């Protein structure tokens, strides 16, 4: 279930480039139409779910793995071109 709408500056990227490990800041810039705090909270939530780590540890993680990037982009309905 997605509760967010696409940002006005919505861009699509190729899957190969998009689904690489990313820093939290890169995802915040990519999804800047949603607000930094909203993106940060979703990133932490996804990291907690997929890595099964506590909140404190998820907040300290800087690099987001490709599977996590994909899940985050899906939650924000970001288009991924093949």
KOLGU-4560 file (N, C-alpha, C; in nm, 3 decimals, padded with zeros to 5 digits):
<recs>
<n_xx: 00.084 n_yy: -00.118 n_zz: 00.000 ca_xx: 00.000 ca_yy: 00.000 ca_zz: 00.000 c_xx: 00.088 c_yy: 00.124 c_zz: 00.000 mol: A seq: 1 type: UNK>
<n_xx: 00.065 n_yy: 00.211 n_zz: -00.093 ca_xx: 00.144 ca_yy: 00.333 ca_zz: -00.103 c_xx: 00.058 c_yy: 00.451 c_zz: -00.060 mol: A seq: 2 type: UNK>
<n_xx: 00.110 n_yy: 00.532 n_zz: 00.030 ca_xx: 00.034 ca_yy: 00.646 ca_zz: 00.078 c_xx: 00.090 c_yy: 00.777 c_zz: 00.027 mol: A seq: 3 type: UNK>
<n_xx: 00.192 n_yy: 00.770 n_zz: -00.057 ca_xx: 00.257 ca_yy: 00.890 ca_zz: -00.107 c_xx: 00.223 c_yy: 00.911 c_zz: -00.254 mol: A seq: 4 type: UNK>
<n_xx: 00.226 n_yy: 01.034 n_zz: -00.297 ca_xx: 00.208 ca_yy: 01.064 ca_zz: -00.438 c_xx: 00.343 c_yy: 01.098 c_zz: -00.499 mol: A seq: 5 type: UNK>
<n_xx: 00.351 n_yy: 01.090 n_zz: -00.631 ca_xx: 00.477 ca_yy: 01.119 ca_zz: -00.699 c_xx: 00.512 c_yy: 01.267 c_zz: -00.683 mol: A seq: 6 type: UNK>
<n_xx: 00.640 n_yy: 01.298 n_zz: -00.661 ca_xx: 00.679 ca_yy: 01.438 ca_zz: -00.649 c_xx: 00.674 c_yy: 01.508 c_zz: -00.786 mol: A seq: 7 type: UNK>
<n_xx: 00.670 n_yy: 01.639 n_zz: -00.783 ca_xx: 00.663 ca_yy: 01.715 ca_zz: -00.907 c_xx: 00.786 c_yy: 01.697 c_zz: -00.994 mol: A seq: 8 type: UNK>
<n_xx: 00.903 n_yy: 01.677 n_zz: -00.931 ca_xx: 01.027 ca_yy: 01.664 ca_zz: -01.007 c_xx: 01.060 c_yy: 01.517 c_zz: -01.032 mol: A seq: 9 type: UNK>
<n_xx: 00.959 n_yy: 01.434 n_zz: -01.047 ca_xx: 00.975 ca_yy: 01.290 ca_zz: -01.065 c_xx: 01.055 c_yy: 01.259 c_zz: -01.192 mol: A seq: 10 type: UNK>
<n_xx: 01.162 n_yy: 01.182 n_zz: -01.175 ca_xx: 01.245 ca_yy: 01.139 ca_zz: -01.288 c_xx: 01.257 c_yy: 00.987 c_zz: -01.281 mol: A seq: 11 type: UNK>
<n_xx: 01.277 n_yy: 00.926 n_zz: -01.397 ca_xx: 01.301 ca_yy: 00.782 ca_zz: -01.397 c_xx: 01.446 c_yy: 00.758 c_zz: -01.440 mol: A seq: 12 type: UNK>
<n_xx: 01.504 n_yy: 00.651 n_zz: -01.390 ca_xx: 01.642 ca_yy: 00.616 ca_zz: -01.420 c_xx: 01.646 c_yy: 00.471 c_zz: -01.463 mol: A seq: 13 type: UNK>
<n_xx: 01.757 n_yy: 00.429 n_zz: -01.524 ca_xx: 01.770 ca_yy: 00.289 ca_zz: -01.562 c_xx: 01.788 c_yy: 00.205 c_zz: -01.437 mol: A seq: 14 type: UNK>
<n_xx: 01.741 n_yy: 00.082 n_zz: -01.443 ca_xx: 01.746 ca_yy: -00.007 ca_zz: -01.327 c_xx: 01.889 c_yy: -00.035 c_zz: -01.283 mol: A seq: 15 type: UNK>
<n_xx: 01.979 n_yy: -00.052 n_zz: -01.379 ca_xx: 02.118 ca_yy: -00.085 ca_zz: -01.345 c_xx: 02.182 c_yy: 00.025 c_zz: -01.262 mol: A seq: 16 type: UNK>
<n_xx: 02.161 n_yy: 00.149 n_zz: -01.301 ca_xx: 02.220 ca_yy: 00.261 ca_zz: -01.228 c_xx: 02.147 c_yy: 00.286 c_zz: -01.096 mol: A seq: 17 type: UNK>
<n_xx: 02.017 n_yy: 00.270 n_zz: -01.098 ca_xx: 01.936 ca_yy: 00.302 ca_zz: -00.982 c_xx: 01.951 c_yy: 00.201 c_zz: -00.869 mol: A seq: 18 type: UNK>
<n_xx: 01.960 n_yy: 00.073 n_zz: -00.904 ca_xx: 01.962 ca_yy: -00.032 ca_zz: -00.802 c_xx: 02.104 c_yy: -00.071 c_zz: -00.764 mol: A seq: 19 type: UNK>
<n_xx: 02.180 n_yy: 00.025 n_zz: -00.723 ca_xx: 02.315 ca_yy: 00.004 ca_zz: -00.671 c_xx: 02.315 c_yy: 00.051 c_zz: -00.526 mol: A seq: 20 type: UNK>
<n_xx: 02.414 n_yy: 00.007 n_zz: -00.447 ca_xx: 02.420 ca_yy: 00.058 ca_zz: -00.309 c_xx: 02.422 c_yy: 00.210 c_zz: -00.310 mol: A seq: 21 type: UNK>
<n_xx: 02.348 n_yy: 00.270 n_zz: -00.218 ca_xx: 02.339 ca_yy: 00.416 ca_zz: -00.212 c_xx: 02.356 c_yy: 00.462 c_zz: -00.068 mol: A seq: 22 type: UNK>
<n_xx: 02.394 n_yy: 00.587 n_zz: -00.053 ca_xx: 02.399 ca_yy: 00.650 ca_zz: 00.079 c_xx: 02.260 c_yy: 00.706 c_zz: 00.108 mol: A seq: 23 type: UNK>
<n_xx: 02.229 n_yy: 00.724 n_zz: 00.236 ca_xx: 02.100 ca_yy: 00.782 ca_zz: 00.273 c_xx: 02.079 c_yy: 00.917 c_zz: 00.204 mol: A seq: 24 type: UNK>
<n_xx: 02.183 n_yy: 00.998 n_zz: 00.201 ca_xx: 02.173 ca_yy: 01.132 ca_zz: 00.142 c_xx: 02.139 c_yy: 01.125 c_zz: -00.007 mol: A seq: 25 type: UNK>
<n_xx: 02.192 n_yy: 01.025 n_zz: -00.077 ca_xx: 02.162 ca_yy: 01.010 ca_zz: -00.220 c_xx: 02.013 c_yy: 00.981 c_zz: -00.241 mol: A seq: 26 type: UNK>
<n_xx: 01.957 n_yy: 00.895 n_zz: -00.156 ca_xx: 01.815 ca_yy: 00.864 ca_zz: -00.167 c_xx: 01.730 c_yy: 00.987 c_zz: -00.134 mol: A seq: 27 type: UNK>
<n_xx: 01.774 n_yy: 01.064 n_zz: -00.035 ca_xx: 01.700 ca_yy: 01.185 ca_zz: 00.000 c_xx: 01.700 c_yy: 01.284 c_zz: -00.116 mol: A seq: 28 type: UNK>
<n_xx: 01.813 n_yy: 01.295 n_zz: -00.186 ca_xx: 01.820 ca_yy: 01.384 ca_zz: -00.302 c_xx: 01.735 c_yy: 01.331 c_zz: -00.417 mol: A seq: 29 type: UNK>
<n_xx: 01.737 n_yy: 01.200 n_zz: -00.437 ca_xx: 01.661 ca_yy: 01.138 ca_zz: -00.545 c_xx: 01.510 c_yy: 01.156 c_zz: -00.524 mol: A seq: 30 type: UNK>
<n_xx: 01.468 n_yy: 01.149 n_zz: -00.398 ca_xx: 01.326 ca_yy: 01.158 ca_zz: -00.364 c_xx: 01.294 c_yy: 01.290 c_zz: -00.293 mol: A seq: 31 type: UNK>
<n_xx: 01.361 n_yy: 01.397 n_zz: -00.332 ca_xx: 01.350 ca_yy: 01.524 ca_zz: -00.260 c_xx: 01.209 c_yy: 01.584 c_zz: -00.260 mol: A seq: 32 type: UNK>
<n_xx: 01.125 n_yy: 01.544 n_zz: -00.352 ca_xx: 00.988 ca_yy: 01.594 ca_zz: -00.355 c_xx: 00.905 c_yy: 01.549 c_zz: -00.235 mol: A seq: 33 type: UNK>
<n_xx: 00.949 n_yy: 01.446 n_zz: -00.167 ca_xx: 00.876 ca_yy: 01.393 ca_zz: -00.051 c_xx: 00.921 c_yy: 01.453 c_zz: 00.081 mol: A seq: 34 type: UNK>
<n_xx: 01.033 n_yy: 01.523 n_zz: 00.082 ca_xx: 01.086 ca_yy: 01.579 ca_zz: 00.206 c_xx: 01.190 c_yy: 01.487 c_zz: 00.267 mol: A seq: 35 type: UNK>
<n_xx: 01.296 n_yy: 01.546 n_zz: 00.316 ca_xx: 01.409 ca_yy: 01.470 ca_zz: 00.370 c_xx: 01.369 c_yy: 01.383 c_zz: 00.489 mol: A seq: 36 type: UNK>
<n_xx: 01.288 n_yy: 01.436 n_zz: 00.577 ca_xx: 01.250 ca_yy: 01.363 ca_zz: 00.699 c_xx: 01.163 c_yy: 01.241 c_zz: 00.666 mol: A seq: 37 type: UNK>
<n_xx: 01.072 n_yy: 01.256 n_zz: 00.572 ca_xx: 00.986 ca_yy: 01.145 ca_zz: 00.530 c_xx: 01.070 c_yy: 01.033 c_zz: 00.470 mol: A seq: 38 type: UNK>
<n_xx: 01.163 n_yy: 01.070 n_zz: 00.382 ca_xx: 01.249 ca_yy: 00.970 ca_zz: 00.318 c_xx: 01.337 c_yy: 00.903 c_zz: 00.423 mol: A seq: 39 type: UNK>
<n_xx: 01.393 n_yy: 00.981 n_zz: 00.514 ca_xx: 01.480 ca_yy: 00.926 ca_zz: 00.618 c_xx: 01.405 c_yy: 00.823 c_zz: 00.703 mol: A seq: 40 type: UNK>
<n_xx: 01.283 n_yy: 00.854 n_zz: 00.741 ca_xx: 01.203 ca_yy: 00.761 ca_zz: 00.822 c_xx: 01.172 c_yy: 00.632 c_zz: 00.746 mol: A seq: 41 type: UNK>
<n_xx: 01.140 n_yy: 00.644 n_zz: 00.618 ca_xx: 01.113 ca_yy: 00.524 ca_zz: 00.537 c_xx: 01.239 c_yy: 00.439 c_zz: 00.520 mol: A seq: 42 type: UNK>
<n_xx: 01.353 n_yy: 00.505 n_zz: 00.499 ca_xx: 01.480 ca_yy: 00.432 ca_zz: 00.485 c_xx: 01.508 c_yy: 00.353 c_zz: 00.612 mol: A seq: 43 type: UNK>
<n_xx: 01.493 n_yy: 00.417 n_zz: 00.726 ca_xx: 01.517 ca_yy: 00.350 ca_zz: 00.854 c_xx: 01.421 c_yy: 00.234 c_zz: 00.872 mol: A seq: 44 type: UNK>
<n_xx: 01.295 n_yy: 00.254 n_zz: 00.836 ca_xx: 01.194 ca_yy: 00.149 ca_zz: 00.848 c_xx: 01.229 c_yy: 00.028 c_zz: 00.762 mol: A seq: 45 type: UNK>
<n_xx: 01.268 n_yy: 00.053 n_zz: 00.637 ca_xx: 01.304 ca_yy: -00.056 ca_zz: 00.545 c_xx: 01.428 c_yy: -00.130 c_zz: 00.595 mol: A seq: 46 type: UNK>
<n_xx: 01.528 n_yy: -00.057 n_zz: 00.641 ca_xx: 01.651 ca_yy: -00.119 ca_zz: 00.692 c_xx: 01.618 c_yy: -00.207 c_zz: 00.812 mol: A seq: 47 type: UNK>
<n_xx: 01.532 n_yy: -00.159 n_zz: 00.901 ca_xx: 01.493 ca_yy: -00.239 ca_zz: 01.018 c_xx: 01.424 c_yy: -00.368 c_zz: 00.976 mol: A seq: 48 type: UNK>
<n_xx: 01.336 n_yy: -00.359 n_zz: 00.877 ca_xx: 01.261 ca_yy: -00.476 ca_zz: 00.832 c_xx: 01.350 c_yy: -00.577 c_zz: 00.760 mol: A seq: 49 type: UNK>
<n_xx: 01.427 n_yy: -00.530 n_zz: 00.663 ca_xx: 01.504 ca_yy: -00.623 ca_zz: 00.580 c_xx: 01.628 c_yy: -00.678 c_zz: 00.649 mol: A seq: 50 type: UNK>
<n_xx: 01.693 n_yy: -00.598 n_zz: 00.730 ca_xx: 01.814 ca_yy: -00.646 ca_zz: 00.799 c_xx: 01.782 c_yy: -00.702 c_zz: 00.937 mol: A seq: 51 type: UNK>
<n_xx: 01.660 n_yy: -00.678 n_zz: 00.981 ca_xx: 01.617 ca_yy: -00.723 ca_zz: 01.114 c_xx: 01.711 c_yy: -00.672 c_zz: 01.223 mol: A seq: 52 type: UNK>
<n_xx: 01.729 n_yy: -00.540 n_zz: 01.223 ca_xx: 01.814 ca_yy: -00.475 ca_zz: 01.323 c_xx: 01.728 c_yy: -00.379 c_zz: 01.405 mol: A seq: 53 type: UNK>
<n_xx: 01.773 n_yy: -00.345 n_zz: 01.527 ca_xx: 01.697 ca_yy: -00.251 ca_zz: 01.609 c_xx: 01.705 c_yy: -00.108 c_zz: 01.554 mol: A seq: 54 type: UNK>
<n_xx: 01.617 n_yy: -00.024 n_zz: 01.603 ca_xx: 01.608 ca_yy: 00.115 ca_zz: 01.558 c_xx: 01.741 c_yy: 00.189 c_zz: 01.568 mol: A seq: 55 type: UNK>
<n_xx: 01.807 n_yy: 00.178 n_zz: 01.681 ca_xx: 01.934 ca_yy: 00.249 ca_zz: 01.702 c_xx: 02.036 c_yy: 00.215 c_zz: 01.594 mol: A seq: 56 type: UNK>
<n_xx: 02.047 n_yy: 00.087 n_zz: 01.562 ca_xx: 02.143 ca_yy: 00.044 ca_zz: 01.460 c_xx: 02.100 c_yy: 00.090 c_zz: 01.320 mol: A seq: 57 type: UNK>
<n_xx: 01.971 n_yy: 00.084 n_zz: 01.292 ca_xx: 01.921 ca_yy: 00.127 ca_zz: 01.161 c_xx: 01.945 c_yy: 00.276 c_zz: 01.138 mol: A seq: 58 type: UNK>
<n_xx: 01.938 n_yy: 00.355 n_zz: 01.244 ca_xx: 01.962 ca_yy: 00.498 ca_zz: 01.232 c_xx: 02.108 c_yy: 00.529 c_zz: 01.198 mol: A seq: 59 type: UNK>
<n_xx: 02.199 n_yy: 00.443 n_zz: 01.238 ca_xx: 02.342 ca_yy: 00.467 ca_zz: 01.217 c_xx: 02.393 c_yy: 00.414 c_zz: 01.084 mol: A seq: 60 type: UNK>
<n_xx: 02.313 n_yy: 00.336 n_zz: 01.013 ca_xx: 02.356 ca_yy: 00.279 ca_zz: 00.885 c_xx: 02.358 c_yy: 00.388 c_zz: 00.779 mol: A seq: 61 type: UNK>
<n_xx: 02.468 n_yy: 00.394 n_zz: 00.705 ca_xx: 02.484 ca_yy: 00.498 ca_zz: 00.602 c_xx: 02.462 c_yy: 00.443 c_zz: 00.461 mol: A seq: 62 type: UNK>
<n_xx: 02.506 n_yy: 00.318 n_zz: 00.435 ca_xx: 02.495 ca_yy: 00.261 ca_zz: 00.301 c_xx: 02.374 c_yy: 00.169 c_zz: 00.293 mol: A seq: 63 type: UNK>
<n_xx: 02.292 n_yy: 00.192 n_zz: 00.192 ca_xx: 02.170 ca_yy: 00.115 ca_zz: 00.172 c_xx: 02.195 c_yy: 00.016 c_zz: 00.057 mol: A seq: 64 type: UNK>
<n_xx: 02.169 n_yy: -00.113 n_zz: 00.081 ca_xx: 02.193 ca_yy: -00.217 ca_zz: -00.017 c_xx: 02.089 c_yy: -00.213 c_zz: -00.130 mol: A seq: 65 type: UNK>
<n_xx: 02.122 n_yy: -00.273 n_zz: -00.248 ca_xx: 02.030 ca_yy: -00.269 ca_zz: -00.363 c_xx: 01.888 c_yy: -00.319 c_zz: -00.334 mol: A seq: 66 type: UNK>
<n_xx: 01.873 n_yy: -00.427 n_zz: -00.260 ca_xx: 01.738 ca_yy: -00.477 ca_zz: -00.229 c_xx: 01.660 c_yy: -00.376 c_zz: -00.146 mol: A seq: 67 type: UNK>
<n_xx: 01.730 n_yy: -00.306 n_zz: -00.058 ca_xx: 01.666 ca_yy: -00.204 ca_zz: 00.025 c_xx: 01.630 c_yy: -00.081 c_zz: -00.060 mol: A seq: 68 type: UNK>
<n_xx: 01.719 n_yy: -00.045 n_zz: -00.152 ca_xx: 01.693 ca_yy: 00.067 ca_zz: -00.243 c_xx: 01.567 c_yy: 00.038 c_zz: -00.324 mol: A seq: 69 type: UNK>
<n_xx: 01.556 n_yy: -00.084 n_zz: -00.375 ca_xx: 01.440 ca_yy: -00.123 ca_zz: -00.456 c_xx: 01.311 c_yy: -00.113 c_zz: -00.374 mol: A seq: 70 type: UNK>
<n_xx: 01.314 n_yy: -00.162 n_zz: -00.251 ca_xx: 01.196 ca_yy: -00.156 ca_zz: -00.164 c_xx: 01.156 c_yy: -00.012 c_zz: -00.133 mol: A seq: 71 type: UNK>
<n_xx: 01.255 n_yy: 00.072 n_zz: -00.106 ca_xx: 01.227 ca_yy: 00.214 ca_zz: -00.077 c_xx: 01.164 c_yy: 00.282 c_zz: -00.198 mol: A seq: 72 type: UNK>
<n_xx: 01.221 n_yy: 00.258 n_zz: -00.315 ca_xx: 01.167 ca_yy: 00.320 ca_zz: -00.437 c_xx: 01.026 c_yy: 00.270 c_zz: -00.466 mol: A seq: 73 type: UNK>
<n_xx: 01.000 n_yy: 00.142 n_zz: -00.438 ca_xx: 00.865 ca_yy: 00.088 ca_zz: -00.457 c_xx: 00.765 c_yy: 00.156 c_zz: -00.364 mol: A seq: 74 type: UNK>
<n_xx: 00.806 n_yy: 00.183 n_zz: -00.241 ca_xx: 00.717 ca_yy: 00.249 ca_zz: -00.145 c_xx: 00.681 c_yy: 00.391 c_zz: -00.189 mol: A seq: 75 type: UNK>
<n_xx: 00.771 n_yy: 00.454 n_zz: -00.263 ca_xx: 00.745 ca_yy: 00.589 ca_zz: -00.311 c_xx: 00.696 c_yy: 00.590 c_zz: -00.456 mol: A seq: 76 type: UNK>
<n_xx: 00.664 n_yy: 00.474 n_zz: -00.512 ca_xx: 00.617 ca_yy: 00.460 ca_zz: -00.651 c_xx: 00.710 c_yy: 00.526 c_zz: -00.751 mol: A seq: 77 type: UNK>
<n_xx: 00.839 n_yy: 00.509 n_zz: -00.731 ca_xx: 00.939 ca_yy: 00.567 ca_zz: -00.822 c_xx: 00.953 c_yy: 00.475 c_zz: -00.942 mol: A seq: 78 type: UNK>
<n_xx: 00.945 n_yy: 00.528 n_zz: -01.064 ca_xx: 00.955 ca_yy: 00.447 ca_zz: -01.186 c_xx: 01.098 c_yy: 00.402 c_zz: -01.209 mol: A seq: 79 type: UNK>
<n_xx: 01.113 n_yy: 00.274 n_zz: -01.240 ca_xx: 01.244 ca_yy: 00.218 ca_zz: -01.274 c_xx: 01.234 c_yy: 00.166 c_zz: -01.416 mol: A seq: 80 type: UNK>
<n_xx: 01.310 n_yy: 00.227 n_zz: -01.507 ca_xx: 01.311 ca_yy: 00.181 ca_zz: -01.646 c_xx: 01.400 c_yy: 00.059 c_zz: -01.658 mol: A seq: 81 type: UNK>
<n_xx: 01.362 n_yy: -00.034 n_zz: -01.744 ca_xx: 01.442 ca_yy: -00.156 ca_zz: -01.763 c_xx: 01.569 c_yy: -00.129 c_zz: -01.838 mol: A seq: 82 type: UNK>
</recs>
